[in-house]
Amino acid sequence: IFEDYYLFTHSGVAKRSLIMNPERRARLAVDTRVQWSQQQKARKRVKRDLRLQDSDPKWPSMWYLNRGNGLDMNVIPAWLEGITGKGAVVTILDDGLEKDHPDLVQNYDPMASYDVNSHDSDPSPRYDMIDSNRHGTRCAGEVAATSNNSVCALGVAHGAQVGGVRMLDGDVTDAVEARSLSLNPHHIDIYSASWGPDDDGKTVDGPGELATRAFIEGVTKVSLSI
């Protein structure tokens, strides 16, 4: 994840262990070569999205971009000035990205993509009967769906390059969040994460030590990380 940080698994510890394994933690604590250790645990992360989705993806239905009269995001004047996100690289940290989607393939950037859940370079989502891993592709479309290609609609920054990090389709640990937030920081300009702890008014949670470190590294060592 970072220099001199290592993630280990132990064959004698069950993946869904309910105990903190104090014996193995103690062995690390007394080892003079180890300065810090933390047992990873799964953290609950909920995908955030609008409750109501417009079923028509065409441009006339994108009222939040084209309503005018001060009732939309006022992006059309920016587009007319040539500000479309061109030159920027955005990665979507989510449940995967359909990199071959006809409205995303033109702007897809493999250097801004990775599968943290399966540890490979393909961020494609895992498909199931209820299409539960569609959120990341939808978020990518909102950002960088291609314009004027007769497919669906267009993204608010339709000139940007977009990638995806598949990291929500599995146990979300502090290490998973940190690995996602620190992917290729010298290439990626914006990390988009439309998820978080339960938004139920009573759950209080935030980034762990490694994820916090990823934020610090991003703002202190890479000038364009956001």
Secondary structure, DSSP 8 states (H G I E B T S, - for coil): --TT------TTS-TT-SS--HHHHHHHHH-TT-S-------B--EE---SS--S--SGGG-HHHH--TTSS---HHHHHTT-S-TT-EEEEEES---TT-TTTGGGB-GGG-EETTTTBS-------TT-TT-HHHHHHHHHH--SSSSSS---TTTTSEEEEEE-SSS-B-HHHHHHHHTSSTTT-SEEE--EES--SSS------HHHHHHHHHHHHH-TT--
